Amino acid sequence: MEIIWTEHSRADLQCFLDNIHEGTDKSANNYILNLIDYVTTLKDNPYMGKSYPKPILVDMMQLIYRKHKILYTIYDNKILILAVVHNSRDMDKFFKSFLIQ
């Protein structure tokens, strides 16, 4: 299966890199690269994530990587990465802002 990162999910990764503190650039880059590498395991096992408990607009799955939730859906034999959200975020508020965009 092909993995497609939506514009929103790519912006989430960029936001993470933009908001890190000086001196941690290398570790932040490594974190993002490892997260992306982890997501590629979905190609062989797209259902390894758990169903998201509250369907919003589509059946959504979540894959947890350390401090982040990777939200995705499977559509037309493709894996669409919808968002990458820090675990500390209030998901109800996140979805309200996500749906408005």
LINVENRA-V964638 format. One record per residue. N is the residue number from 1. PHI is phi in radians with two decimals (999 if undefined). Layout:
BEGIN
n:N phi:PHI
n:N phi:PHI
END
This chain:
BEGIN
n:1 phi:999
n:2 phi:-1.49
n:3 phi:-1.81
n:4 phi:-2.09
n:5 phi:-1.57
n:6 phi:-1.23
n:7 phi:-1.01
n:8 phi:-1.10
n:9 phi:-1.18
n:10 phi:-1.16
n:11 phi:-1.14
n:12 phi:-1.05
n:13 phi:-1.12
n:14 phi:-1.13
n:15 phi:-1.05
n:16 phi:-1.01
n:17 phi:-1.15
n:18 phi:-1.21
n:19 phi:-1.75
n:20 phi:-1.39
n:21 phi:-1.47
n:22 phi:-0.98
n:23 phi:1.57
n:24 phi:-2.01
n:25 phi:-0.95
n:26 phi:-1.14
n:27 phi:-1.20
n:28 phi:-1.15
n:29 phi:-1.07
n:30 phi:-1.10
n:31 phi:-1.03
n:32 phi:-1.12
n:33 phi:-1.08
n:34 phi:-1.18
n:35 phi:-1.08
n:36 phi:-1.08
n:37 phi:-1.08
n:38 phi:-1.10
n:39 phi:-1.09
n:40 phi:-1.11
n:41 phi:-1.15
n:42 phi:-1.13
n:43 phi:-0.97
n:44 phi:-1.55
n:45 phi:-2.51
n:46 phi:-1.13
n:47 phi:-1.78
n:48 phi:-1.27
n:49 phi:-1.33
n:50 phi:-1.68
n:51 phi:-1.08
n:52 phi:-1.25
n:53 phi:-1.12
n:54 phi:-2.12
n:55 phi:-1.06
n:56 phi:-1.72
n:57 phi:-1.99
n:58 phi:-2.37
n:59 phi:-1.16
n:60 phi:-2.07
n:61 phi:-2.04
n:62 phi:-2.30
n:63 phi:-2.05
n:64 phi:-1.70
n:65 phi:-2.19
n:66 phi:0.81
n:67 phi:-1.79
n:68 phi:-2.28
n:69 phi:-1.75
n:70 phi:-1.82
n:71 phi:-1.68
n:72 phi:-2.57
n:73 phi:-2.40
n:74 phi:-1.94
n:75 phi:-2.53
n:76 phi:0.94
n:77 phi:1.06
n:78 phi:-2.27
n:79 phi:-1.79
n:80 phi:-1.78
n:81 phi:-1.42
n:82 phi:-1.54
n:83 phi:-2.85
n:84 phi:-2.18
n:85 phi:-2.16
n:86 phi:-1.14
n:87 phi:-1.03
n:88 phi:-1.38
n:89 phi:-1.26
n:90 phi:-1.28
n:91 phi:-1.19
n:92 phi:-1.09
n:93 phi:-1.13
n:94 phi:-1.02
n:95 phi:-1.16
n:96 phi:-1.09
n:97 phi:-1.25
n:98 phi:-1.13
n:99 phi:-1.27
n:100 phi:-1.27
n:101 phi:-1.14
END
